[in-house]
């Protein structure tokens, strides 16, 4: 038995043996959000090294949490198993618990524009965009260094939304200039998009319909309702 394992028959201890190693739950989260390729997973879990990610995926495969698959092009990918899918409500509940109970300023002290944009990309509702055309939205975070300041979301008909770190050379339909902390706060649900716009922390220039429907197509984090639940729970106590 590995020295990192709990020497116990307790079911909770046995579960921790499998899911407790660092990064495991975050990898499962990224897979559950649709990532399948190695580099896609890395973009959603930016703090992990390629070597450690490879190691964790192999361990997770051995434990029956992920399955390695081959694409038509022969590129390896990963998908969750039925056993891993059973963990989804557990992981979601853990995230909601943290969102309710950990002070937002603690969370907002760890800002990461690339991770924020990658997560936002996954939640964009393209049904609110003009049909049959490519929609491009450029985000700019002025306080960041030039190489990390600009991001482009590119929505092509029939394709997942792309996140570009370099100018894709498309006409931009909407420019969003934002304070990173404000954008993170609004997307996570600690504030609202409207309140950040009213305080000039978010400035929108471009297509009027996209501006008017911002709160429709920019779907916030699935944890955004957690503070409301907390307030309701405290009010009924």
N, C-alpha and C positions, 0 to 999 in steps of 0.2 A: 504493500500500500504506500502511496506517495506520502511524504512527510507533510504535504500541504493539505491533506485530507483530514476531515474530522473522524476520529476513531470512535464512532458511535453508530448504533442501529437506528437512532431517531430519524424519522422521515425528513424532518426539516434539515437535519445535518446532512443527510444524503443528498437532498436537493441542493444545498449550498456547495457540496463537493463539485457539482456539475455547473451551476450557474454563477457561483461567487467569484471565480478567477477574473481579475481585472479586465474590463472591456467586453466580457461575454454578453451581458445584457444590452449594452449599447449596439453591439453587432446584431443581436436579434432584433432590436428596434429598427435598425436600418434595413434589414432584410424584410421586415414586416411592412415597411413603407415602400417596397418595390424594388430596392436595389438587388441586383443579381451578380454583377461583375465585381471583381476584386477592387478595381479602381473606384467604382461607384461606392462601394462600402467604405473605402478609405476617405472619400470626400465627405461622407456623413459622420465619420469617426476620425476627425483630423489629427487627434493627438497620438494615434497608434502608429508604430513603425511598420513598414511592409513585412519585416521579419516576424514581428510579434503577431500581426494580423494573420499571416500564413499559419503560424503555430496554433493560434486560437481556432481558426477554421478547421484545422485537422483534428484538434481535440473535440470540437463540437460535433464533427462528423463521427468520430469514434463513439461519442456519447449518444448519438442518434438524434441530435438537434438539427443538423443540416444535412443536405444531400448534395453531392457534387453532380453537376449536369454539364453536358456538352452542347454548345449551340451548333447550328447548321454550319457555321464558319469554323468550327473546331475550337472555339475559344471557351475555356472552362468557366462555369458559373456556379452559383450556389442558390439553393432554395431551402426554405424551412420544411421540416417534417411535421406530421400530425402531432407528434409529441411536443415539438416546439410551439406549435400553434395553440396548444392548451395553455401556454404561459402568457399569451397576449393579454388577457384580462388582469392577470397578476401584475405584469409590467406596467400596464396602464394605470392600475390602482396605485402602484408605487409612485409613478410620476405625479399623479393628482395629489397624493398625500404630500409629496415634497413641495409641490406648487402652492398648496394651501398653507403649509406650516413653516417653510423656510423663508426668512425675510427677503423681500424682493431686492433690497439693496445688496444683499450677499450675492444673489444670482446675477444682478446687473453689474457686479464688479468684475465679471468674467465675460467680457464682450468679445465676440468673434464674428466679424462681418461675413466671412466666407461660409461659416456654418449657418448663420442666420439666413443668408441668401439661398443656400442649398435646401434648407428646410422650407423656406417660403416657396421655392420653386415647386416642391412636391404638393403644395396645397392650392396652387392657383386654379381657379375655376374658369377654364377657357370657354365655357358655354356662354359667358357674358361678353366675349370678344366678337368683333365682326366676323361673319362666316366667310370662308373661302379665301381669306387673306392672312398674311403673316403680321402678327402684332409684336412690336418691340418696345420694351419698357427699360429705360436706363435709370439705375439707382446711383447716386453719388453721395458719398460720406466725406464731407470736406475736411474733417479733422484727421483723417487717416493719411498716411504717406501716399504719394502719387500712385505707386504700383499696386496699392490695395484699396484705392478710392472708388473705382468705377466697376459696376456690374451691369450686365444686360440679361434680361429675361426675354427669350425669343420663343414665341408660340406659333408654330406652323400647323396648318390644318392636317389633322390625322396623325400628329406626332406628339410625344411628351414634350413639355416645356423644357427648353435648354437653358442652362446657366452658362454665360460666357464671361470669362475674365479678361478677354481681349476684345476690342471693338470688332463686332461681326460685320461691320460695314453695311448695315441696313439703315434705312430711314427710321428714326426713332419716333414713335407715336406719343409717348409720354415720358417726360423727365421728372424724376422724383429726387429732390435734394433733401437729405435727412440727417439729423443728428443720430448717430448709431445707437446711443442709449435710448433715445425716444422711440426709434423704430423697433428696437428689441422689446421695449416695454409695451408698446401698442400691440405688436404681434403676439406676444405672450399673454396679453390680457390684463396687465397691471395698469394700463391706461387704455384709452381708445384712440383710434385713428383720428376721429373728429377732434378730440381735445388736443392732440399733438399738432394737427393742422391749425387750429385756432391759436395756438401758442407760437406758431411759425417754426416749430421744430421739424415739421414736414412741409415742404413746398412743392406743389405740383404744377407743371407747365406742359400744355399740350392738348391732346384730344379731349374735348369737353365731355363726351359720353363716357370715356374711361375714367375721368375725374369724378363724374356724377355717380358712377357705379362702383367706385373704389371698394366700398365695404361689401360688395357682392362678390367680385372676382378675387380680391385679396382675402382669402379665407384664413382666419387666424389659427394659431396652434390649437390642437385638440385639447390642450390643458387650459385654454383661456377662460373657461367657465368655472374653473376650480375656486377662485376667490369668491365668486358669487355663492357657490355651495357653502364655503366656509362662513360667509356672512349670514346665510340662512340658518345654518346650524347653530351659530352663536345666538342669533335672535330668538330661536326656539328653546334655548337652554334655560 
